[in-house]
Amino acid sequence: MTDSESGATAGAAARSRRGGKRERLVAAAVQVFHQQGVEKTTLADVARAGDVPLGNVYYYFKTKDQLVEAAVDAHCDQLTTLTARLDAVPDAAARLKALIAGWVEQRETAARFGCPFGTLATELDKRDDGLDQAAAKVMRTLLDWVERQFTELGRPDARALAVELVAAYQGMSVLTNTLREPGLMADQGNRLQSRIDDLAGR
């Protein structure tokens, strides 16, 4: 290996390590914001959860707002990954039912902390720094995907049905969290899946 190749390899390794720390910080921020809320969370909390020295946090994020924005982007990336995986399912009704099943699988977490993204979006709505619009973009992305599934099912009211489904999920998340009853989400999830079958004419 030449000196230049060795230097390039070392540089790539360093970039990989930096990227790893940043990814850990963002993942930790998503988790801690969900559990504690944005206002109660400090950069020290995120550094601790991500197992990254506090001083290193400022290398990637100068302010907490930048970290919040990165957390919103992470939610968007997770949604994109999820819908891409669901798009591999050949039937639109099955895709929607799989989406609902995924929500229900998170019922224990919802009972403790609420919807991972819904709680964040609600908190950001109280701010006037533009982050609420970033959160709205993620919610619209979900609505658009759900609408496409209902359109594929031949429903002329696809947008209204998409809003109904996402609103139902957010509502059952709030109730599950408020009442601390994971079973409530399971029951409502079954009802939503049955409704999908009805709408699909099954």
ZAVO-975501 format. One record per residue: residue number from 0; chain; x, y, z of N, C-alpha, C in turn. Coordinates in nm, 4 decimals. Example, Ala and Ser with C-alpha at 12.3 -4.5 7.8 and 13.67 -1.06 7.14 Angstrom:
<pts>
<0, "A", <1.3190, -0.5690, 0.7800>, <1.2300, -0.4500, 0.7800>, <1.3200, -0.3300, 0.7800>>
<1, "A", <1.2850, -0.2250, 0.7080>, <1.3670, -0.1060, 0.7140>, <1.2900, 0.0030, 0.7870>>
</pts>
This chain:
<pts>
<0, "A", <0.0852, -0.1195, 0.0000>, <0.0000, 0.0000, 0.0000>, <0.0884, 0.1241, 0.0000>>
<1, "A", <0.0612, 0.2196, -0.0872>, <0.1384, 0.3427, -0.0930>, <0.0966, 0.4365, 0.0177>>
<2, "A", <0.1815, 0.5403, 0.0395>, <0.1480, 0.6386, 0.1429>, <0.0163, 0.7083, 0.1122>>
<3, "A", <-0.0050, 0.7381, -0.0171>, <-0.1285, 0.8079, -0.0536>, <-0.2498, 0.7184, -0.0323>>
<4, "A", <-0.2345, 0.5889, -0.0647>, <-0.3453, 0.4952, -0.0425>, <-0.3736, 0.4793, 0.1057>>
<5, "A", <-0.2642, 0.4745, 0.1842>, <-0.2811, 0.4616, 0.3282>, <-0.3533, 0.5833, 0.3851>>
<6, "A", <-0.3146, 0.7026, 0.3344>, <-0.3799, 0.8238, 0.3805>, <-0.5255, 0.8275, 0.3427>>
<7, "A", <-0.5578, 0.7818, 0.2199>, <-0.6963, 0.7800, 0.1754>, <-0.7796, 0.6854, 0.2592>>
<8, "A", <-0.7196, 0.5684, 0.2901>, <-0.7907, 0.4703, 0.3727>, <-0.8155, 0.5251, 0.5119>>
<9, "A", <-0.7129, 0.5911, 0.5688>, <-0.7277, 0.6481, 0.7025>, <-0.8348, 0.7566, 0.7015>>
<10, "A", <-0.8364, 0.8363, 0.5937>, <-0.9380, 0.9411, 0.5835>, <-1.0766, 0.8835, 0.5754>>
<11, "A", <-1.0928, 0.7754, 0.4976>, <-1.2234, 0.7108, 0.4852>, <-1.2673, 0.6527, 0.6182>>
<12, "A", <-1.1705, 0.5936, 0.6911>, <-1.2037, 0.5367, 0.8220>, <-1.2484, 0.6456, 0.9182>>
<13, "A", <-1.1761, 0.7597, 0.9116>, <-1.2129, 0.8701, 1.0003>, <-1.3525, 0.9215, 0.9674>>
<14, "A", <-1.3819, 0.9336, 0.8366>, <-1.5155, 0.9787, 0.7975>, <-1.6214, 0.8802, 0.8442>>
<15, "A", <-1.5879, 0.7502, 0.8358>, <-1.6830, 0.6475, 0.8789>, <-1.7107, 0.6592, 1.0286>>
<16, "A", <-1.6017, 0.6836, 1.1055>, <-1.6202, 0.6973, 1.2500>, <-1.7045, 0.8193, 1.2825>>
<17, "A", <-1.6773, 0.9306, 1.2106>, <-1.7561, 1.0507, 1.2342>, <-1.9024, 1.0269, 1.1999>>
<18, "A", <-1.9246, 0.9614, 1.0859>, <-2.0609, 0.9315, 1.0458>, <-2.1307, 0.8428, 1.1465>>
<19, "A", <-2.0558, 0.7476, 1.2031>, <-2.1139, 0.6586, 1.3025>, <-2.1592, 0.7350, 1.4253>>
<20, "A", <-2.0776, 0.8309, 1.4690>, <-2.1154, 0.9091, 1.5863>, <-2.2377, 0.9948, 1.5566>>
<21, "A", <-2.2400, 1.0551, 1.4392>, <-2.3532, 1.1397, 1.4040>, <-2.4816, 1.0565, 1.3991>>
<22, "A", <-2.4721, 0.9390, 1.3382>, <-2.5894, 0.8517, 1.3292>, <-2.6367, 0.8101, 1.4672>>
<23, "A", <-2.5418, 0.7813, 1.5565>, <-2.5798, 0.7434, 1.6925>, <-2.6484, 0.8590, 1.7634>>
<24, "A", <-2.5973, 0.9794, 1.7421>, <-2.6577, 1.0961, 1.8058>, <-2.7989, 1.1200, 1.7555>>
<25, "A", <-2.8189, 1.1070, 1.6254>, <-2.9526, 1.1294, 1.5699>, <-3.0494, 1.0228, 1.6207>>
<26, "A", <-3.0047, 0.8964, 1.6196>, <-3.0906, 0.7881, 1.6700>, <-3.1237, 0.8100, 1.8166>>
<27, "A", <-3.0243, 0.8555, 1.8930>, <-3.0483, 0.8827, 2.0348>, <-3.1449, 0.9984, 2.0521>>
<28, "A", <-3.1318, 1.1011, 1.9674>, <-3.2220, 1.2158, 1.9761>, <-3.3655, 1.1740, 1.9489>>
<29, "A", <-3.3853, 1.0908, 1.8470>, <-3.5202, 1.0424, 1.8159>, <-3.5800, 0.9728, 1.9382>>
<30, "A", <-3.4996, 0.8889, 2.0023>, <-3.5476, 0.8131, 2.1182>, <-3.5750, 0.9045, 2.2382>>
<31, "A", <-3.4796, 0.9917, 2.2689>, <-3.4929, 1.0744, 2.3890>, <-3.6019, 1.1809, 2.3714>>
<32, "A", <-3.6117, 1.2389, 2.2519>, <-3.7198, 1.3346, 2.2277>, <-3.8555, 1.2677, 2.2459>>
<33, "A", <-3.8648, 1.1414, 2.2031>, <-3.9906, 1.0683, 2.2176>, <-4.0217, 1.0436, 2.3650>>
<34, "A", <-3.9210, 1.0079, 2.4408>, <-3.9432, 0.9706, 2.5803>, <-3.9570, 1.0905, 2.6733>>
<35, "A", <-3.8840, 1.1987, 2.6442>, <-3.8818, 1.3127, 2.7358>, <-3.9454, 1.4388, 2.6793>>
<36, "A", <-3.9568, 1.4455, 2.5468>, <-4.0003, 1.5689, 2.4837>, <-3.8805, 1.6564, 2.4513>>
<37, "A", <-3.8972, 1.7443, 2.3544>, <-3.7858, 1.8286, 2.3099>, <-3.7431, 1.9267, 2.4181>>
<38, "A", <-3.8393, 1.9925, 2.4797>, <-3.8054, 2.0990, 2.5743>, <-3.7290, 2.0471, 2.6954>>
<39, "A", <-3.7607, 1.9279, 2.7418>, <-3.6951, 1.8732, 2.8609>, <-3.5602, 1.8097, 2.8295>>
<40, "A", <-3.5345, 1.7860, 2.7022>, <-3.4121, 1.7164, 2.6625>, <-3.2976, 1.8141, 2.6428>>
<41, "A", <-3.1825, 1.7792, 2.6983>, <-3.0618, 1.8585, 2.6783>, <-2.9678, 1.7846, 2.5832>>
<42, "A", <-2.8707, 1.8570, 2.5301>, <-2.7707, 1.7922, 2.4457>, <-2.6935, 1.6867, 2.5250>>
<43, "A", <-2.6769, 1.7108, 2.6545>, <-2.6093, 1.6129, 2.7396>, <-2.6893, 1.4825, 2.7464>>
<44, "A", <-2.8218, 1.4938, 2.7509>, <-2.9065, 1.3739, 2.7519>, <-2.8848, 1.2922, 2.6251>>
<45, "A", <-2.8807, 1.3614, 2.5110>, <-2.8637, 1.2936, 2.3826>, <-2.7256, 1.2317, 2.3742>>
<46, "A", <-2.6234, 1.3053, 2.4188>, <-2.4872, 1.2530, 2.4158>, <-2.4769, 1.1265, 2.4997>>
<47, "A", <-2.5401, 1.1294, 2.6170>, <-2.5365, 1.0126, 2.7054>, <-2.6059, 0.8934, 2.6405>>
<48, "A", <-2.7235, 0.9168, 2.5814>, <-2.7978, 0.8071, 2.5184>, <-2.7254, 0.7528, 2.3960>>
<49, "A", <-2.6512, 0.8400, 2.3263>, <-2.5792, 0.7966, 2.2069>, <-2.4397, 0.7465, 2.2355>>
<50, "A", <-2.3996, 0.7514, 2.3639>, <-2.2657, 0.7083, 2.4046>, <-2.1578, 0.7858, 2.3289>>
<51, "A", <-2.1786, 0.9169, 2.3220>, <-2.0846, 1.0065, 2.2551>, <-2.0471, 1.1163, 2.3536>>
<52, "A", <-1.9183, 1.1511, 2.3657>, <-1.8798, 1.2593, 2.4567>, <-1.9527, 1.3885, 2.4224>>
<53, "A", <-1.9947, 1.4616, 2.5245>, <-2.0731, 1.5829, 2.5027>, <-2.0004, 1.6807, 2.4119>>
<54, "A", <-1.8694, 1.6929, 2.4293>, <-1.7938, 1.7859, 2.3465>, <-1.8035, 1.7547, 2.1989>>
<55, "A", <-1.8180, 1.6265, 2.1660>, <-1.8274, 1.5858, 2.0254>, <-1.9610, 1.6237, 1.9633>>
<56, "A", <-2.0629, 1.6411, 2.0465>, <-2.1951, 1.6750, 1.9935>, <-2.1880, 1.8042, 1.9144>>
<57, "A", <-2.1130, 1.9002, 1.9662>, <-2.1071, 2.0317, 1.9027>, <-2.0319, 2.0288, 1.7695>>
<58, "A", <-1.9579, 1.9214, 1.7455>, <-1.8924, 1.9070, 1.6156>, <-1.9968, 1.8855, 1.5057>>
<59, "A", <-2.1038, 1.8149, 1.5407>, <-2.2077, 1.7811, 1.4433>, <-2.3269, 1.8760, 1.4514>>
<60, "A", <-2.3599, 1.9199, 1.5710>, <-2.4798, 2.0022, 1.5913>, <-2.4464, 2.1198, 1.6822>>
<61, "A", <-2.4508, 2.2392, 1.6262>, <-2.4158, 2.3577, 1.7047>, <-2.5248, 2.3929, 1.8046>>
<62, "A", <-2.6491, 2.3586, 1.7715>, <-2.7616, 2.3909, 1.8583>, <-2.8550, 2.2709, 1.8692>>
<63, "A", <-2.9412, 2.2758, 1.9695>, <-3.0394, 2.1688, 1.9845>, <-3.1374, 2.1698, 1.8683>>
<64, "A", <-3.1687, 2.2879, 1.8163>, <-3.2613, 2.2959, 1.7033>, <-3.2091, 2.2187, 1.5827>>
<65, "A", <-3.0771, 2.2247, 1.5594>, <-3.0197, 2.1473, 1.4491>, <-3.0380, 1.9976, 1.4722>>
<66, "A", <-3.0291, 1.9568, 1.5966>, <-3.0494, 1.8161, 1.6302>, <-3.1959, 1.7774, 1.6145>>
<67, "A", <-3.2855, 1.8667, 1.6505>, <-3.4282, 1.8421, 1.6308>, <-3.4581, 1.8248, 1.4822>>
<68, "A", <-3.4013, 1.9134, 1.4013>, <-3.4219, 1.9038, 1.2567>, <-3.3698, 1.7709, 1.2030>>
<69, "A", <-3.2546, 1.7268, 1.2532>, <-3.1991, 1.5977, 1.2110>, <-3.2895, 1.4825, 1.2541>>
<70, "A", <-3.3515, 1.4958, 1.3704>, <-3.4432, 1.3919, 1.4180>, <-3.5666, 1.3842, 1.3294>>
<71, "A", <-3.6176, 1.5003, 1.2866>, <-3.7316, 1.5022, 1.1945>, <-3.6933, 1.4349, 1.0632>>
<72, "A", <-3.5735, 1.4671, 1.0130>, <-3.5255, 1.4034, 0.8894>, <-3.5149, 1.2523, 0.9065>>
<73, "A", <-3.4735, 1.2094, 1.0255>, <-3.4620, 1.0659, 1.0518>, <-3.5988, 0.9990, 1.0476>>
<74, "A", <-3.6989, 1.0657, 1.1010>, <-3.8349, 1.0126, 1.0939>, <-3.8781, 0.9990, 0.9479>>
<75, "A", <-3.8435, 1.0979, 0.8673>, <-3.8776, 1.0948, 0.7248>, <-3.8077, 0.9777, 0.6563>>
<76, "A", <-3.6800, 0.9578, 0.6887>, <-3.6047, 0.8464, 0.6304>, <-3.6648, 0.7119, 0.6720>>
<77, "A", <-3.7051, 0.7011, 0.7988>, <-3.7659, 0.5770, 0.8470>, <-3.8965, 0.5496, 0.7737>>
<78, "A", <-3.9742, 0.6552, 0.7513>, <-4.1010, 0.6400, 0.6795>, <-4.0762, 0.5977, 0.5354>>
<79, "A", <-3.9765, 0.6574, 0.4721>, <-3.9431, 0.6211, 0.3341>, <-3.9003, 0.4756, 0.3248>>
<80, "A", <-3.8197, 0.4317, 0.4203>, <-3.7755, 0.2923, 0.4232>, <-3.8939, 0.1986, 0.4437>>
<81, "A", <-3.9823, 0.2352, 0.5362>, <-4.0995, 0.1524, 0.5650>, <-4.1905, 0.1402, 0.4428>>
<82, "A", <-4.2236, 0.2535, 0.3804>, <-4.3167, 0.2481, 0.2675>, <-4.2535, 0.1773, 0.1476>>
<83, "A", <-4.1222, 0.1896, 0.1319>, <-4.0552, 0.1178, 0.0234>, <-4.0663, -0.0324, 0.0453>>
<84, "A", <-4.0543, -0.0750, 0.1706>, <-4.0684, -0.2176, 0.2014>, <-4.2120, -0.2632, 0.1803>>
<85, "A", <-4.3075, -0.1806, 0.2212>, <-4.4479, -0.2169, 0.2020>, <-4.4859, -0.2186, 0.0546>>
<86, "A", <-4.4212, -0.1342, -0.0251>, <-4.4517, -0.1304, -0.1681>, <-4.4169, -0.2615, -0.2377>>
<87, "A", <-4.3353, -0.3427, -0.1746>, <-4.3002, -0.4737, -0.2320>, <-4.4159, -0.5721, -0.2195>>
<88, "A", <-4.5127, -0.5407, -0.1323>, <-4.6318, -0.6254, -0.1182>, <-4.7223, -0.5976, -0.2383>>
<89, "A", <-4.7660, -0.7025, -0.3095>, <-4.8364, -0.6811, -0.4363>, <-4.9770, -0.6231, -0.4250>>
<90, "A", <-5.0398, -0.6333, -0.3081>, <-5.1801, -0.5933, -0.2936>, <-5.1920, -0.4697, -0.2054>>
<91, "A", <-5.2649, -0.3673, -0.2519>, <-5.2763, -0.2415, -0.1776>, <-5.3421, -0.2608, -0.0415>>
<92, "A", <-5.4461, -0.3415, -0.0346>, <-5.5132, -0.3644, 0.0939>, <-5.4180, -0.4316, 0.1922>>
<93, "A", <-5.3394, -0.5264, 0.1421>, <-5.2424, -0.5943, 0.2278>, <-5.1356, -0.4965, 0.2766>>
<94, "A", <-5.0982, -0.4016, 0.1918>, <-5.0002, -0.3002, 0.2333>, <-5.0555, -0.2179, 0.3492>>
<95, "A", <-5.1804, -0.1748, 0.3357>, <-5.2417, -0.0940, 0.4406>, <-5.2550, -0.1730, 0.5706>>
<96, "A", <-5.2933, -0.2979, 0.5588>, <-5.3076, -0.3809, 0.6787>, <-5.1721, -0.4063, 0.7437>>
<97, "A", <-5.0667, -0.4168, 0.6621>, <-4.9324, -0.4345, 0.7174>, <-4.8872, -0.3076, 0.7889>>
<98, "A", <-4.9241, -0.1920, 0.7343>, <-4.8931, -0.0648, 0.8007>, <-4.9590, -0.0606, 0.9378>>
<99, "A", <-5.0859, -0.0969, 0.9422>, <-5.1596, -0.0976, 1.0696>, <-5.0971, -0.1976, 1.1666>>
<100, "A", <-5.0597, -0.3144, 1.1164>, <-4.9973, -0.4159, 1.2023>, <-4.8682, -0.3628, 1.2633>>
<101, "A", <-4.7924, -0.2867, 1.1857>, <-4.6703, -0.2271, 1.2380>, <-4.6982, -0.1279, 1.3494>>
<102, "A", <-4.8049, -0.0499, 1.3331>, <-4.8439, 0.0423, 1.4397>, <-4.8795, -0.0349, 1.5669>>
<103, "A", <-4.9566, -0.1413, 1.5496>, <-5.0015, -0.2190, 1.6653>, <-4.8835, -0.2849, 1.7367>>
<104, "A", <-4.7818, -0.3248, 1.6610>, <-4.6642, -0.3861, 1.7223>, <-4.5948, -0.2919, 1.8197>>
<105, "A", <-4.6133, -0.1617, 1.8003>, <-4.5501, -0.0617, 1.8865>, <-4.6401, -0.0179, 2.0019>>
<106, "A", <-4.7428, -0.0985, 2.0313>, <-4.8428, -0.0552, 2.1299>, <-4.7849, -0.0370, 2.2703>>
<107, "A", <-4.6867, -0.1180, 2.3100>, <-4.6281, -0.1014, 2.4435>, <-4.5548, 0.0318, 2.4527>>
<108, "A", <-4.4832, 0.0662, 2.3467>, <-4.4137, 0.1949, 2.3427>, <-4.5141, 0.3094, 2.3403>>
<109, "A", <-4.6199, 0.2930, 2.2613>, <-4.7231, 0.3965, 2.2539>, <-4.7886, 0.4180, 2.3901>>
<110, "A", <-4.8097, 0.3095, 2.4640>, <-4.8719, 0.3211, 2.5953>, <-4.7856, 0.4028, 2.6910>>
<111, "A", <-4.6547, 0.3930, 2.6752>, <-4.5643, 0.4660, 2.7645>, <-4.5387, 0.6094, 2.7196>>
<112, "A", <-4.5216, 0.6276, 2.5869>, <-4.4743, 0.7579, 2.5396>, <-4.5588, 0.8202, 2.4284>>
<113, "A", <-4.6575, 0.7478, 2.3757>, <-4.7355, 0.7991, 2.2642>, <-4.6717, 0.7664, 2.1306>>
<114, "A", <-4.7294, 0.8180, 2.0241>, <-4.6771, 0.7965, 1.8898>, <-4.5400, 0.8633, 1.8772>>
<115, "A", <-4.4390, 0.7913, 1.8278>, <-4.3046, 0.8496, 1.8185>, <-4.2993, 0.9801, 1.7410>>
<116, "A", <-4.3723, 0.9880, 1.6297>, <-4.3669, 1.1105, 1.5515>, <-4.4788, 1.2079, 1.5877>>
<117, "A", <-4.5956, 1.1551, 1.6188>, <-4.7082, 1.2421, 1.6513>, <-4.6794, 1.3312, 1.7712>>
<118, "A", <-4.6152, 1.2760, 1.8729>, <-4.5835, 1.3558, 1.9916>, <-4.4830, 1.4656, 1.9572>>
<119, "A", <-4.3856, 1.4319, 1.8727>, <-4.2873, 1.5319, 1.8309>, <-4.3531, 1.6416, 1.7486>>
<120, "A", <-4.4386, 1.6021, 1.6537>, <-4.5060, 1.7003, 1.5683>, <-4.5921, 1.7940, 1.6510>>
<121, "A", <-4.6609, 1.7412, 1.7514>, <-4.7458, 1.8240, 1.8369>, <-4.6635, 1.9248, 1.9147>>
<122, "A", <-4.5489, 1.8802, 1.9631>, <-4.4626, 1.9707, 2.0390>, <-4.4038, 2.0798, 1.9488>>
<123, "A", <-4.3628, 2.0418, 1.8291>, <-4.3034, 2.1395, 1.7379>, <-4.4062, 2.2403, 1.6882>>
<124, "A", <-4.5334, 2.2013, 1.6899>, <-4.6388, 2.2919, 1.6442>, <-4.6477, 2.4167, 1.7316>>
<125, "A", <-4.5993, 2.4076, 1.8529>, <-4.6061, 2.5201, 1.9455>, <-4.4900, 2.6178, 1.9257>>
<126, "A", <-4.4007, 2.5866, 1.8298>, <-4.2860, 2.6734, 1.8045>, <-4.3100, 2.7548, 1.6774>>
<127, "A", <-4.2318, 2.8596, 1.6616>, <-4.2466, 2.9443, 1.5434>, <-4.1149, 2.9557, 1.4658>>
<128, "A", <-4.0360, 2.8474, 1.4690>, <-3.9045, 2.8491, 1.4049>, <-3.9007, 2.7724, 1.2732>>
<129, "A", <-4.0165, 2.7276, 1.2258>, <-4.0213, 2.6569, 1.0981>, <-4.0107, 2.5067, 1.1089>>
<130, "A", <-3.9720, 2.4559, 1.2247>, <-3.9596, 2.3113, 1.2398>, <-4.0960, 2.2428, 1.2349>>
<131, "A", <-4.2010, 2.3173, 1.2665>, <-4.3354, 2.2602, 1.2563>, <-4.3678, 2.2260, 1.1115>>
<132, "A", <-4.3173, 2.3056, 1.0175>, <-4.3414, 2.2780, 0.8762>, <-4.2641, 2.1559, 0.8293>>
<133, "A", <-4.1456, 2.1363, 0.8852>, <-4.0687, 2.0164, 0.8531>, <-4.1426, 1.8923, 0.9006>>
<134, "A", <-4.2029, 1.9022, 1.0192>, <-4.2804, 1.7902, 1.0724>, <-4.4045, 1.7658, 0.9869>>
<135, "A", <-4.4682, 1.8736, 0.9422>, <-4.5870, 1.8593, 0.8583>, <-4.5543, 1.7868, 0.7289>>
<136, "A", <-4.4342, 1.8089, 0.6760>, <-4.3928, 1.7424, 0.5523>, <-4.3899, 1.5908, 0.5698>>
<137, "A", <-4.3438, 1.5443, 0.6861>, <-4.3396, 1.3999, 0.7122>, <-4.4815, 1.3441, 0.7173>>
<138, "A", <-4.5712, 1.4165, 0.7857>, <-4.7085, 1.3691, 0.7969>, <-4.7765, 1.3664, 0.6596>>
<139, "A", <-4.7478, 1.4665, 0.5771>, <-4.8056, 1.4684, 0.4428>, <-4.7526, 1.3523, 0.3585>>
<140, "A", <-4.6269, 1.3175, 0.3796>, <-4.5687, 1.2044, 0.3066>, <-4.6429, 1.0760, 0.3393>>
<141, "A", <-4.6757, 1.0569, 0.4674>, <-4.7535, 0.9399, 0.5078>, <-4.8928, 0.9442, 0.4461>>
<142, "A", <-4.9582, 1.0593, 0.4547>, <-5.0921, 1.0723, 0.3975>, <-5.0916, 1.0436, 0.2478>>
<143, "A", <-4.9915, 1.0943, 0.1776>, <-4.9846, 1.0732, 0.0324>, <-4.9685, 0.9247, -0.0004>>
<144, "A", <-4.8860, 0.8562, 0.0782>, <-4.8655, 0.7131, 0.0524>, <-4.9946, 0.6354, 0.0768>>
<145, "A", <-5.0622, 0.6647, 0.1887>, <-5.1881, 0.5958, 0.2194>, <-5.2915, 0.6267, 0.1123>>
<146, "A", <-5.2969, 0.7500, 0.0677>, <-5.3913, 0.7873, -0.0370>, <-5.3672, 0.7063, -0.1642>>
<147, "A", <-5.2409, 0.6847, -0.1997>, <-5.2108, 0.6061, -0.3209>, <-5.2628, 0.4637, -0.3087>>
<148, "A", <-5.2604, 0.4100, -0.1874>, <-5.3100, 0.2735, -0.1691>, <-5.4617, 0.2682, -0.1913>>
<149, "A", <-5.5324, 0.3656, -0.1365>, <-5.6774, 0.3692, -0.1553>, <-5.7137, 0.3986, -0.3009>>
<150, "A", <-5.6333, 0.4792, -0.3669>, <-5.6557, 0.5053, -0.5094>, <-5.6401, 0.3767, -0.5884>>
<151, "A", <-5.5397, 0.2983, -0.5533>, <-5.5186, 0.1701, -0.6212>, <-5.6360, 0.0755, -0.5981>>
<152, "A", <-5.7012, 0.0916, -0.4847>, <-5.8190, 0.0096, -0.4562>, <-5.9432, 0.0607, -0.5298>>
<153, "A", <-5.9266, 0.1691, -0.6052>, <-6.0364, 0.2229, -0.6845>, <-6.1304, 0.3126, -0.6083>>
<154, "A", <-6.0830, 0.3653, -0.4952>, <-6.1696, 0.4497, -0.4142>, <-6.1621, 0.5951, -0.4617>>
<155, "A", <-6.2760, 0.6556, -0.4999>, <-6.2752, 0.7958, -0.5424>, <-6.2520, 0.8913, -0.4253>>
<156, "A", <-6.2753, 0.8428, -0.3027>, <-6.2569, 0.9236, -0.1825>, <-6.1247, 0.8888, -0.1135>>
<157, "A", <-6.0235, 0.8588, -0.1937>, <-5.8961, 0.8089, -0.1400>, <-5.8323, 0.9054, -0.0397>>
<158, "A", <-5.8366, 1.0359, -0.0692>, <-5.7735, 1.1310, 0.0226>, <-5.8456, 1.1349, 0.1557>>
<159, "A", <-5.9770, 1.1372, 0.1513>, <-6.0547, 1.1403, 0.2750>, <-6.0294, 1.0140, 0.3578>>
<160, "A", <-6.0191, 0.9012, 0.2910>, <-5.9932, 0.7751, 0.3616>, <-5.8529, 0.7745, 0.4220>>
<161, "A", <-5.7571, 0.8349, 0.3513>, <-5.6212, 0.8435, 0.4038>, <-5.6180, 0.9274, 0.5310>>
<162, "A", <-5.6865, 1.0406, 0.5280>, <-5.6933, 1.1262, 0.6461>, <-5.7617, 1.0515, 0.7602>>
<163, "A", <-5.8676, 0.9801, 0.7285>, <-5.9405, 0.9038, 0.8306>, <-5.8514, 0.7997, 0.8958>>
<164, "A", <-5.7729, 0.7284, 0.8144>, <-5.6887, 0.6219, 0.8682>, <-5.5768, 0.6783, 0.9556>>
<165, "A", <-5.5072, 0.7802, 0.9059>, <-5.3968, 0.8375, 0.9837>, <-5.4490, 0.9040, 1.1103>>
<166, "A", <-5.5643, 0.9710, 1.1002>, <-5.6245, 1.0330, 1.2184>, <-5.6657, 0.9274, 1.3202>>
<167, "A", <-5.7167, 0.8150, 1.2714>, <-5.7553, 0.7061, 1.3623>, <-5.6342, 0.6534, 1.4377>>
<168, "A", <-5.5215, 0.6417, 1.3662>, <-5.3987, 0.5940, 1.4315>, <-5.3527, 0.6935, 1.5377>>
<169, "A", <-5.3509, 0.8218, 1.5019>, <-5.3066, 0.9211, 1.5999>, <-5.4001, 0.9230, 1.7208>>
<170, "A", <-5.5299, 0.9094, 1.6950>, <-5.6257, 0.9081, 1.8053>, <-5.6074, 0.7898, 1.8972>>
<171, "A", <-5.5875, 0.6720, 1.8380>, <-5.5722, 0.5545, 1.9241>, <-5.4379, 0.5575, 1.9966>>
<172, "A", <-5.3376, 0.6256, 1.9392>, <-5.2096, 0.6415, 2.0083>, <-5.2256, 0.7294, 2.1311>>
<173, "A", <-5.3010, 0.8386, 2.1154>, <-5.3247, 0.9287, 2.2284>, <-5.4007, 0.8570, 2.3388>>
<174, "A", <-5.5048, 0.7837, 2.3029>, <-5.5830, 0.7119, 2.4037>, <-5.5013, 0.6026, 2.4709>>
<175, "A", <-5.4251, 0.5291, 2.3912>, <-5.3411, 0.4225, 2.4466>, <-5.2416, 0.4794, 2.5454>>
<176, "A", <-5.1831, 0.5948, 2.5115>, <-5.0866, 0.6598, 2.5993>, <-5.1548, 0.7165, 2.7234>>
<177, "A", <-5.2665, 0.7835, 2.7059>, <-5.3353, 0.8467, 2.8182>, <-5.3864, 0.7436, 2.9181>>
<178, "A", <-5.4435, 0.6359, 2.8656>, <-5.5015, 0.5332, 2.9517>, <-5.4032, 0.4235, 2.9898>>
<179, "A", <-5.2836, 0.4274, 2.9266>, <-5.1816, 0.3246, 2.9507>, <-5.2377, 0.1844, 2.9242>>
<180, "A", <-5.3091, 0.1725, 2.8122>, <-5.3726, 0.0446, 2.7786>, <-5.3287, -0.0012, 2.6393>>
<181, "A", <-5.2226, -0.0825, 2.6300>, <-5.1766, -0.1320, 2.5003>, <-5.2837, -0.2111, 2.4271>>
<182, "A", <-5.3683, -0.2782, 2.5031>, <-5.4735, -0.3580, 2.4405>, <-5.5708, -0.2751, 2.3599>>
<183, "A", <-5.5858, -0.1494, 2.3979>, <-5.6750, -0.0613, 2.3246>, <-5.6271, -0.0445, 2.1808>>
<184, "A", <-5.4957, -0.0292, 2.1642>, <-5.4416, -0.0137, 2.0296>, <-5.4577, -0.1430, 1.9499>>
<185, "A", <-5.4411, -0.2559, 2.0155>, <-5.4591, -0.3836, 1.9469>, <-5.6031, -0.3982, 1.8984>>
<186, "A", <-5.6991, -0.3645, 1.9836>, <-5.8403, -0.3753, 1.9458>, <-5.8738, -0.2809, 1.8309>>
<187, "A", <-5.8268, -0.1573, 1.8406>, <-5.8563, -0.0599, 1.7356>, <-5.7843, -0.0958, 1.6056>>
<188, "A", <-5.6668, -0.1536, 1.6196>, <-5.5950, -0.1983, 1.5006>, <-5.6726, -0.3056, 1.4263>>
<189, "A", <-5.7330, -0.3974, 1.5007>, <-5.8159, -0.5017, 1.4383>, <-5.9354, -0.4404, 1.3663>>
<190, "A", <-5.9945, -0.3391, 1.4278>, <-6.1083, -0.2713, 1.3652>, <-6.0658, -0.2022, 1.2349>>
<191, "A", <-5.9505, -0.1390, 1.2381>, <-5.9019, -0.0720, 1.1182>, <-5.8726, -0.1718, 1.0061>>
<192, "A", <-5.8159, -0.2846, 1.0417>, <-5.7870, -0.3862, 0.9399>, <-5.9166, -0.4426, 0.8814>>
<193, "A", <-6.0170, -0.4598, 0.9661>, <-6.1470, -0.5067, 0.9156>, <-6.2086, -0.4030, 0.8225>>
<194, "A", <-6.1888, -0.2758, 0.8556>, <-6.2417, -0.1698, 0.7690>, <-6.1716, -0.1716, 0.6323>>
<195, "A", <-6.0430, -0.1978, 0.6335>, <-5.9703, -0.2078, 0.5058>, <-6.0280, -0.3187, 0.4217>>
<196, "A", <-6.0579, -0.4327, 0.4835>, <-6.1196, -0.5442, 0.4091>, <-6.2542, -0.5024, 0.3518>>
<197, "A", <-6.3340, -0.4306, 0.4306>, <-6.4651, -0.3849, 0.3827>, <-6.4496, -0.2902, 0.2638>>
<198, "A", <-6.3559, -0.1972, 0.2749>, <-6.3340, -0.1003, 0.1688>, <-6.2807, -0.1667, 0.0426>>
<199, "A", <-6.2104, -0.2778, 0.0607>, <-6.1552, -0.3493, -0.0539>, <-6.2565, -0.4496, -0.1111>>
<200, "A", <-6.3753, -0.4546, -0.0486>, <-6.4796, -0.5447, -0.0960>, <-6.4551, -0.6899, -0.0639>>
<201, "A", <-6.3969, -0.7156, 0.0541>, <-6.3665, -0.8540, 0.0905>, <-6.4543, -0.9023, 0.2048>>
</pts>
